[in-house]
Amino acid sequence: MKLSVILSVYNDVKHIEKSIKSILNQNYKDFELLIMDDGSTDGTAEVLHMLAKQDKRIFLYRNDENLGLTKSLNILINKSQGKYIARHDSDDISLPNRFDEQLNYLSKYKVDGVTSRSLIKKNKRIIPGFKFYIPKKLILKFKNPHIHGTLMIKKSVLNEIGNYDEKFYFAQDYKLFIDLKNSNYKIKQIRKPLYILNTSKNISSRFSERQKYFADCARKNINPK
């Protein structure tokens, strides 16, 4: 199989059905969708089981307790069968041509991974804006230049760097992109927005101080306490 999509969800019954349907309705059809229910208690599980009955590409897993995004993603990576791994967040939307565009880019330019720009859900502003034109290696010294949910990457590359660093409960994506750069892997960003990003009451906004602490640790190359 060429593509595995991994999604972890915790108590997001409000968004999860639309998010998953945006994956299932991609123009590119040949993929598996691995979903981790990370101990949800709000009705998310019922929605997941309903959708899984409708589409055989969905494979459901569940943590008995909430383990967090980092560990959940690593579990899904280890269970995946695809050559490439695509990320997706439970409150976001992939535009219908996302997988086609990214797979074509990976094939054409022979890079290890690719992200894309996104539209902010509430106002349709494109991000990154002018920072898209600044070299990613420069931005990476200060912040994460990539939108995590848009990542598509070779599974072998993730495996070679040890997947996500489980010491990072937050900012695991920033740490990942730093690890990829330090190992000389090529990650590019498509100019076209292929994703709709929810920025209202998401993990980054609800846990901003913890996010900042873990990001600082990633930037300084130190282990979080």
ChimeraX attribute file (.defattr): number of C-alpha atoms within 10 A of each C-alpha:
attribute: neighborCount
match mode: 1-to-1
recipient: residues
	/A:1	11
	/A:2	13
	/A:3	24
	/A:4	25
	/A:5	24
	/A:6	25
	/A:7	23
	/A:8	22
	/A:9	26
	/A:10	20
	/A:11	17
	/A:12	17
	/A:13	20
	/A:14	13
	/A:15	17
	/A:16	22
	/A:17	17
	/A:18	16
	/A:19	19
	/A:20	23
	/A:21	13
	/A:22	17
	/A:23	21
	/A:24	20
	/A:25	13
	/A:26	17
	/A:27	14
	/A:28	16
	/A:29	13
	/A:30	12
	/A:31	22
	/A:32	21
	/A:33	24
	/A:34	22
	/A:35	24
	/A:36	23
	/A:37	23
	/A:38	23
	/A:39	18
	/A:40	19
	/A:41	12
	/A:42	12
	/A:43	12
	/A:44	21
	/A:45	22
	/A:46	11
	/A:47	12
	/A:48	22
	/A:49	13
	/A:50	11
	/A:51	15
	/A:52	16
	/A:53	10
	/A:54	9
	/A:55	11
	/A:56	10
	/A:57	17
	/A:58	20
	/A:59	18
	/A:60	16
	/A:61	17
	/A:62	16
	/A:63	14
	/A:64	10
	/A:65	10
	/A:66	15
	/A:67	13
	/A:68	18
	/A:69	23
	/A:70	20
	/A:71	21
	/A:72	24
	/A:73	21
	/A:74	19
	/A:75	17
	/A:76	23
	/A:77	22
	/A:78	11
	/A:79	14
	/A:80	21
	/A:81	18
	/A:82	18
	/A:83	13
	/A:84	23
	/A:85	26
	/A:86	27
	/A:87	19
	/A:88	25
	/A:89	22
	/A:90	23
	/A:91	23
	/A:92	23
	/A:93	26
	/A:94	26
	/A:95	18
	/A:96	17
	/A:97	14
	/A:98	22
	/A:99	24
	/A:100	13
	/A:101	16
	/A:102	23
	/A:103	19
	/A:104	11
	/A:105	17
	/A:106	19
	/A:107	10
	/A:108	9
	/A:109	9
	/A:110	10
	/A:111	15
	/A:112	21
	/A:113	25
	/A:114	21
	/A:115	26
	/A:116	25
	/A:117	22
	/A:118	28
	/A:119	20
	/A:120	19
	/A:121	16
	/A:122	11
	/A:123	7
	/A:124	11
	/A:125	14
	/A:126	18
	/A:127	20
	/A:128	18
	/A:129	12
	/A:130	8
	/A:131	11
	/A:132	17
	/A:133	9
	/A:134	11
	/A:135	10
	/A:136	18
	/A:137	13
	/A:138	10
	/A:139	14
	/A:140	17
	/A:141	13
	/A:142	12
	/A:143	16
	/A:144	20
	/A:145	22
	/A:146	25
	/A:147	19
	/A:148	20
	/A:149	24
	/A:150	29
	/A:151	20
	/A:152	26
	/A:153	24
	/A:154	19
	/A:155	22
	/A:156	15
	/A:157	17
	/A:158	20
	/A:159	13
	/A:160	10
	/A:161	14
	/A:162	13
	/A:163	20
	/A:164	23
	/A:165	18
	/A:166	16
	/A:167	14
	/A:168	24
	/A:169	17
	/A:170	23
	/A:171	23
	/A:172	22
	/A:173	21
	/A:174	23
	/A:175	24
	/A:176	21
	/A:177	21
	/A:178	20
	/A:179	20
	/A:180	19
	/A:181	15
	/A:182	10
	/A:183	12
	/A:184	10
	/A:185	14
	/A:186	13
	/A:187	19
	/A:188	18
	/A:189	20
	/A:190	16
	/A:191	16
	/A:192	13
	/A:193	21
	/A:194	22
	/A:195	26
	/A:196	24
	/A:197	25
	/A:198	18
	/A:199	14
	/A:200	13
	/A:201	10
	/A:202	15
	/A:203	11
	/A:204	15
	/A:205	11
	/A:206	11
	/A:207	12
	/A:208	12
	/A:209	11
	/A:210	14
	/A:211	19
	/A:212	15
	/A:213	15
	/A:214	23
	/A:215	23
	/A:216	19
	/A:217	17
	/A:218	24
	/A:219	17
	/A:220	11
	/A:221	12
	/A:222	10
	/A:223	12
	/A:224	14
	/A:225	8
